[in-house]
Amino acid sequence: MEGAAEPGNLAGVRHIILVLSGKGGVGKSTVSTELALALRHAGKKR
């Protein structure tokens, strides 16, 4: 199955944030990138 997580691959993940929209061109990638950078800057990623 393509895109399926390997067993144990997400074992250390405590939270998953989903950025979703049924429409294209609404800034999902921008929001995801900026959120990841902000969380990293805040020390939320190991």
HTML snippet that shows the backbone in 3Dmol.js (N, CA, C, O; Angstrom):
<script src="https://3Dmol.org/build/3Dmol-min.js"></script>
<div id="view" style="width:600px;height:400px;position:relative"></div>
<script>
const pdb = `
ATOM      1  N   MET A   1       0.854  -1.176   0.000  1.00  0.00           N
ATOM      2  CA  MET A   1       0.000   0.000   0.000  1.00  0.00           C
ATOM      3  C   MET A   1       0.896   1.234   0.000  1.00  0.00           C
ATOM      4  O   MET A   1       1.725   1.395   0.896  1.00  0.00           O
ATOM      5  N   GLU A   2       0.746   2.070  -0.951  1.00  0.00           N
ATOM      6  CA  GLU A   2       1.559   3.276  -1.076  1.00  0.00           C
ATOM      7  C   GLU A   2       1.114   4.326  -0.063  1.00  0.00           C
ATOM      8  O   GLU A   2      -0.082   4.550   0.123  1.00  0.00           O
ATOM      9  N   GLY A   3       2.083   4.969   0.591  1.00  0.00           N
ATOM     10  CA  GLY A   3       1.778   6.032   1.536  1.00  0.00           C
ATOM     11  C   GLY A   3       1.435   5.552   2.940  1.00  0.00           C
ATOM     12  O   GLY A   3       1.194   6.364   3.834  1.00  0.00           O
ATOM     13  N   ALA A   4       1.410   4.239   3.136  1.00  0.00           N
ATOM     14  CA  ALA A   4       1.103   3.718   4.468  1.00  0.00           C
ATOM     15  C   ALA A   4       2.325   3.833   5.361  1.00  0.00           C
ATOM     16  O   ALA A   4       3.451   3.628   4.907  1.00  0.00           O
ATOM     17  N   ALA A   5       2.112   4.155   6.614  1.00  0.00           N
ATOM     18  CA  ALA A   5       3.207   4.260   7.572  1.00  0.00           C
ATOM     19  C   ALA A   5       3.717   2.869   7.916  1.00  0.00           C
ATOM     20  O   ALA A   5       2.943   1.920   8.046  1.00  0.00           O
ATOM     21  N   GLU A   6       5.028   2.766   8.060  1.00  0.00           N
ATOM     22  CA  GLU A   6       5.621   1.508   8.468  1.00  0.00           C
ATOM     23  C   GLU A   6       5.318   1.287   9.951  1.00  0.00           C
ATOM     24  O   GLU A   6       5.209   2.251  10.710  1.00  0.00           O
ATOM     25  N   PRO A   7       5.181   0.036  10.365  1.00  0.00           N
ATOM     26  CA  PRO A   7       4.927  -0.235  11.780  1.00  0.00           C
ATOM     27  C   PRO A   7       6.027   0.375  12.647  1.00  0.00           C
ATOM     28  O   PRO A   7       7.212   0.193  12.367  1.00  0.00           O
ATOM     29  N   GLY A   8       5.646   1.082  13.675  1.00  0.00           N
ATOM     30  CA  GLY A   8       6.607   1.700  14.570  1.00  0.00           C
ATOM     31  C   GLY A   8       7.175   3.012  14.079  1.00  0.00           C
ATOM     32  O   GLY A   8       7.895   3.685  14.817  1.00  0.00           O
ATOM     33  N   ASN A   9       6.868   3.393  12.848  1.00  0.00           N
ATOM     34  CA  ASN A   9       7.413   4.626  12.276  1.00  0.00           C
ATOM     35  C   ASN A   9       6.912   5.856  13.030  1.00  0.00           C
ATOM     36  O   ASN A   9       7.628   6.853  13.123  1.00  0.00           O
ATOM     37  N   LEU A  10       5.716   5.801  13.558  1.00  0.00           N
ATOM     38  CA  LEU A  10       5.136   6.933  14.275  1.00  0.00           C
ATOM     39  C   LEU A  10       5.034   6.661  15.777  1.00  0.00           C
ATOM     40  O   LEU A  10       4.245   7.300  16.475  1.00  0.00           O
ATOM     41  N   ALA A  11       5.825   5.722  16.266  1.00  0.00           N
ATOM     42  CA  ALA A  11       5.728   5.316  17.668  1.00  0.00           C
ATOM     43  C   ALA A  11       5.961   6.470  18.634  1.00  0.00           C
ATOM     44  O   ALA A  11       5.323   6.523  19.686  1.00  0.00           O
ATOM     45  N   GLY A  12       6.862   7.398  18.304  1.00  0.00           N
ATOM     46  CA  GLY A  12       7.163   8.499  19.203  1.00  0.00           C
ATOM     47  C   GLY A  12       6.310   9.734  18.994  1.00  0.00           C
ATOM     48  O   GLY A  12       6.488  10.733  19.691  1.00  0.00           O
ATOM     49  N   VAL A  13       5.387   9.683  18.048  1.00  0.00           N
ATOM     50  CA  VAL A  13       4.548  10.841  17.743  1.00  0.00           C
ATOM     51  C   VAL A  13       3.404  10.911  18.744  1.00  0.00           C
ATOM     52  O   VAL A  13       2.663   9.946  18.930  1.00  0.00           O
ATOM     53  N   ARG A  14       3.269  12.077  19.391  1.00  0.00           N
ATOM     54  CA  ARG A  14       2.213  12.233  20.388  1.00  0.00           C
ATOM     55  C   ARG A  14       0.987  12.930  19.820  1.00  0.00           C
ATOM     56  O   ARG A  14      -0.134  12.661  20.252  1.00  0.00           O
ATOM     57  N   HIS A  15       1.187  13.817  18.862  1.00  0.00           N
ATOM     58  CA  HIS A  15       0.075  14.561  18.281  1.00  0.00           C
ATOM     59  C   HIS A  15       0.261  14.654  16.772  1.00  0.00           C
ATOM     60  O   HIS A  15       1.386  14.736  16.279  1.00  0.00           O
ATOM     61  N   ILE A  16      -0.841  14.640  16.052  1.00  0.00           N
ATOM     62  CA  ILE A  16      -0.832  14.834  14.605  1.00  0.00           C
ATOM     63  C   ILE A  16      -1.767  15.998  14.307  1.00  0.00           C
ATOM     64  O   ILE A  16      -2.913  16.022  14.757  1.00  0.00           O
ATOM     65  N   ILE A  17      -1.267  16.956  13.546  1.00  0.00           N
ATOM     66  CA  ILE A  17      -2.081  18.111  13.158  1.00  0.00           C
ATOM     67  C   ILE A  17      -2.394  17.974  11.679  1.00  0.00           C
ATOM     68  O   ILE A  17      -1.483  17.846  10.860  1.00  0.00           O
ATOM     69  N   LEU A  18      -3.659  18.000  11.333  1.00  0.00           N
ATOM     70  CA  LEU A  18      -4.097  17.863   9.956  1.00  0.00           C
ATOM     71  C   LEU A  18      -4.487  19.224   9.401  1.00  0.00           C
ATOM     72  O   LEU A  18      -5.298  19.938   9.990  1.00  0.00           O
ATOM     73  N   VAL A  19      -3.901  19.574   8.261  1.00  0.00           N
ATOM     74  CA  VAL A  19      -4.272  20.803   7.557  1.00  0.00           C
ATOM     75  C   VAL A  19      -5.002  20.336   6.306  1.00  0.00           C
ATOM     76  O   VAL A  19      -4.397  19.746   5.411  1.00  0.00           O
ATOM     77  N   LEU A  20      -6.303  20.600   6.246  1.00  0.00           N
ATOM     78  CA  LEU A  20      -7.148  19.999   5.227  1.00  0.00           C
ATOM     79  C   LEU A  20      -8.079  21.012   4.593  1.00  0.00           C
ATOM     80  O   LEU A  20      -8.589  21.912   5.260  1.00  0.00           O
ATOM     81  N   SER A  21      -8.292  20.855   3.308  1.00  0.00           N
ATOM     82  CA  SER A  21      -9.291  21.635   2.593  1.00  0.00           C
ATOM     83  C   SER A  21      -9.696  20.848   1.363  1.00  0.00           C
ATOM     84  O   SER A  21      -8.872  20.149   0.772  1.00  0.00           O
ATOM     85  N   GLY A  22     -10.927  20.951   0.981  1.00  0.00           N
ATOM     86  CA  GLY A  22     -11.407  20.276  -0.212  1.00  0.00           C
ATOM     87  C   GLY A  22     -11.133  21.066  -1.477  1.00  0.00           C
ATOM     88  O   GLY A  22     -11.455  20.621  -2.579  1.00  0.00           O
ATOM     89  N   LYS A  23     -10.552  22.210  -1.320  1.00  0.00           N
ATOM     90  CA  LYS A  23     -10.319  23.100  -2.453  1.00  0.00           C
ATOM     91  C   LYS A  23      -8.821  23.350  -2.602  1.00  0.00           C
ATOM     92  O   LYS A  23      -8.094  23.398  -1.609  1.00  0.00           O
ATOM     93  N   GLY A  24      -8.370  23.505  -3.814  1.00  0.00           N
ATOM     94  CA  GLY A  24      -6.962  23.797  -4.063  1.00  0.00           C
ATOM     95  C   GLY A  24      -6.677  25.279  -3.992  1.00  0.00           C
ATOM     96  O   GLY A  24      -7.577  26.107  -4.140  1.00  0.00           O
ATOM     97  N   GLY A  25      -5.410  25.610  -3.765  1.00  0.00           N
ATOM     98  CA  GLY A  25      -4.985  27.005  -3.791  1.00  0.00           C
ATOM     99  C   GLY A  25      -5.411  27.834  -2.603  1.00  0.00           C
ATOM    100  O   GLY A  25      -5.557  29.051  -2.717  1.00  0.00           O
ATOM    101  N   VAL A  26      -5.616  27.191  -1.452  1.00  0.00           N
ATOM    102  CA  VAL A  26      -6.057  27.941  -0.275  1.00  0.00           C
ATOM    103  C   VAL A  26      -4.946  28.135   0.756  1.00  0.00           C
ATOM    104  O   VAL A  26      -5.190  28.703   1.821  1.00  0.00           O
ATOM    105  N   GLY A  27      -3.733  27.671   0.458  1.00  0.00           N
ATOM    106  CA  GLY A  27      -2.594  27.909   1.333  1.00  0.00           C
ATOM    107  C   GLY A  27      -2.259  26.794   2.305  1.00  0.00           C
ATOM    108  O   GLY A  27      -1.622  27.047   3.328  1.00  0.00           O
ATOM    109  N   LYS A  28      -2.672  25.565   2.014  1.00  0.00           N
ATOM    110  CA  LYS A  28      -2.387  24.447   2.918  1.00  0.00           C
ATOM    111  C   LYS A  28      -0.889  24.243   3.105  1.00  0.00           C
ATOM    112  O   LYS A  28      -0.427  24.051   4.230  1.00  0.00           O
ATOM    113  N   SER A  29      -0.137  24.282   2.032  1.00  0.00           N
ATOM    114  CA  SER A  29       1.316  24.085   2.118  1.00  0.00           C
ATOM    115  C   SER A  29       1.973  25.211   2.892  1.00  0.00           C
ATOM    116  O   SER A  29       2.883  24.974   3.686  1.00  0.00           O
ATOM    117  N   THR A  30       1.522  26.424   2.668  1.00  0.00           N
ATOM    118  CA  THR A  30       2.076  27.575   3.386  1.00  0.00           C
ATOM    119  C   THR A  30       1.789  27.461   4.875  1.00  0.00           C
ATOM    120  O   THR A  30       2.682  27.673   5.696  1.00  0.00           O
ATOM    121  N   VAL A  31       0.565  27.132   5.227  1.00  0.00           N
ATOM    122  CA  VAL A  31       0.191  26.983   6.636  1.00  0.00           C
ATOM    123  C   VAL A  31       0.993  25.850   7.277  1.00  0.00           C
ATOM    124  O   VAL A  31       1.494  26.001   8.391  1.00  0.00           O
ATOM    125  N   SER A  32       1.119  24.722   6.586  1.00  0.00           N
ATOM    126  CA  SER A  32       1.868  23.584   7.120  1.00  0.00           C
ATOM    127  C   SER A  32       3.327  23.936   7.357  1.00  0.00           C
ATOM    128  O   SER A  32       3.891  23.596   8.397  1.00  0.00           O
ATOM    129  N   THR A  33       3.937  24.616   6.395  1.00  0.00           N
ATOM    130  CA  THR A  33       5.345  25.002   6.510  1.00  0.00           C
ATOM    131  C   THR A  33       5.555  25.997   7.638  1.00  0.00           C
ATOM    132  O   THR A  33       6.461  25.830   8.455  1.00  0.00           O
ATOM    133  N   GLU A  34       4.730  27.027   7.690  1.00  0.00           N
ATOM    134  CA  GLU A  34       4.871  28.046   8.733  1.00  0.00           C
ATOM    135  C   GLU A  34       4.615  27.464  10.122  1.00  0.00           C
ATOM    136  O   GLU A  34       5.293  27.828  11.082  1.00  0.00           O
ATOM    137  N   LEU A  35       3.642  26.564  10.230  1.00  0.00           N
ATOM    138  CA  LEU A  35       3.357  25.919  11.510  1.00  0.00           C
ATOM    139  C   LEU A  35       4.533  25.051  11.949  1.00  0.00           C
ATOM    140  O   LEU A  35       4.925  25.080  13.115  1.00  0.00           O
ATOM    141  N   ALA A  36       5.095  24.281  11.021  1.00  0.00           N
ATOM    142  CA  ALA A  36       6.252  23.439  11.336  1.00  0.00           C
ATOM    143  C   ALA A  36       7.436  24.281  11.789  1.00  0.00           C
ATOM    144  O   ALA A  36       8.114  23.927  12.754  1.00  0.00           O
ATOM    145  N   LEU A  37       7.689  25.384  11.110  1.00  0.00           N
ATOM    146  CA  LEU A  37       8.794  26.268  11.489  1.00  0.00           C
ATOM    147  C   LEU A  37       8.562  26.905  12.858  1.00  0.00           C
ATOM    148  O   LEU A  37       9.489  27.013  13.661  1.00  0.00           O
ATOM    149  N   ALA A  38       7.336  27.324  13.119  1.00  0.00           N
ATOM    150  CA  ALA A  38       7.019  27.940  14.410  1.00  0.00           C
ATOM    151  C   ALA A  38       7.168  26.927  15.550  1.00  0.00           C
ATOM    152  O   ALA A  38       7.698  27.258  16.610  1.00  0.00           O
ATOM    153  N   LEU A  39       6.700  25.701  15.331  1.00  0.00           N
ATOM    154  CA  LEU A  39       6.830  24.669  16.355  1.00  0.00           C
ATOM    155  C   LEU A  39       8.294  24.311  16.589  1.00  0.00           C
ATOM    156  O   LEU A  39       8.715  24.104  17.727  1.00  0.00           O
ATOM    157  N   ARG A  40       9.063  24.240  15.513  1.00  0.00           N
ATOM    158  CA  ARG A  40      10.497  23.951  15.637  1.00  0.00           C
ATOM    159  C   ARG A  40      11.195  25.068  16.420  1.00  0.00           C
ATOM    160  O   ARG A  40      12.017  24.802  17.297  1.00  0.00           O
ATOM    161  N   HIS A  41      10.864  26.299  16.098  1.00  0.00           N
ATOM    162  CA  HIS A  41      11.454  27.452  16.780  1.00  0.00           C
ATOM    163  C   HIS A  41      11.091  27.459  18.269  1.00  0.00           C
ATOM    164  O   HIS A  41      11.877  27.908  19.104  1.00  0.00           O
ATOM    165  N   ALA A  42       9.903  26.961  18.589  1.00  0.00           N
ATOM    166  CA  ALA A  42       9.448  26.898  19.979  1.00  0.00           C
ATOM    167  C   ALA A  42      10.009  25.677  20.715  1.00  0.00           C
ATOM    168  O   ALA A  42       9.716  25.466  21.892  1.00  0.00           O
ATOM    169  N   GLY A  43      10.819  24.874  20.014  1.00  0.00           N
ATOM    170  CA  GLY A  43      11.431  23.706  20.639  1.00  0.00           C
ATOM    171  C   GLY A  43      10.510  22.517  20.769  1.00  0.00           C
ATOM    172  O   GLY A  43      10.743  21.650  21.612  1.00  0.00           O
ATOM    173  N   LYS A  44       9.473  22.452  19.961  1.00  0.00           N
ATOM    174  CA  LYS A  44       8.489  21.370  20.068  1.00  0.00           C
ATOM    175  C   LYS A  44       8.858  20.135  19.261  1.00  0.00           C
ATOM    176  O   LYS A  44       8.141  19.135  19.301  1.00  0.00           O
ATOM    177  N   LYS A  45       9.969  20.190  18.525  1.00  0.00           N
ATOM    178  CA  LYS A  45      10.397  19.032  17.751  1.00  0.00           C
ATOM    179  C   LYS A  45      11.759  18.583  18.256  1.00  0.00           C
ATOM    180  O   LYS A  45      12.655  19.403  18.457  1.00  0.00           O
ATOM    181  N   ARG A  46      11.912  17.285  18.460  1.00  0.00           N
ATOM    182  CA  ARG A  46      13.182  16.760  18.975  1.00  0.00           C
ATOM    183  C   ARG A  46      14.278  16.855  17.973  1.00  0.00           C
ATOM    184  O   ARG A  46      15.407  16.455  18.255  1.00  0.00           O
TER     185      ARG A  46
END
`;
const viewer = $3Dmol.createViewer("view");
viewer.addModel(pdb, "pdb");
viewer.setStyle({}, {cartoon: {color: "spectrum"}});
viewer.zoomTo();
viewer.render();
</script>
